[in-house]
């Protein structure tokens, strides 16, 4: 009777079947951590924007307009020689069979015009030299007009691409410096080669004086023999 009158004690723990195995804690699915920022609020990487009108320095071109005027004067000399001067009269001037006045006038025009366009006398000189060589080879009947034109256009296109690429890189350099790694230790320089370490590294680093490595010597024991020249 006592067993019947004893209150029933129910086990609140869930019963497991005989064939079931409890899942390990490592295999249970963990809840995803909440995101602090929504995708719309996350900061993105701002790519540098380039205005191609800023790549071309208009003020520099205005400053060097006299060089362009000298180049146009050289081209005017070429036009005058081709239309009002007989080729036989300038064929043997200074150097035989070279048409020297025509080549010099064309070289002057090329040098001034392309130095103005590229804002560089070095590039203007190189372009003028290549085009003058092409003109000389054409006057000597080594090249045809078709080959001369195509080679000249190829040289000019390459120079223009190099010029625009250099100007574009100079504009991109200050903007690309923002993508450097932040929070890097900035060491103050003292003198030319000396640097000051941060305070937290001074205790952990023990500097030792640099010792020069000894040179291997092949000297044998005993007195070293001296060699004298001219019997002295």
Secondary structure, 3 states (H helix, E strand, C coil): CHHHHCCCCCCCCCCCCCCCCCCCHHHCCCCCCCCCCCCCCCCCCCCCCCCHHHHCCHHHHHHCHHHHHHHHHHHHHHHHHHHHCCHHHHCCCCCCCCCHHHHHHHHHHHHHHHHHHHCCHHHHHHHHHHHHHHHHHHHCCCCCHHHHHHHHHHHHHHHHHHHHHHHHHHHHHHHHHHHCCCCCCCCCEECCCEECCCHHHHCCCCCCCCCCCCCCCCCCCCCCCCCCCCCC
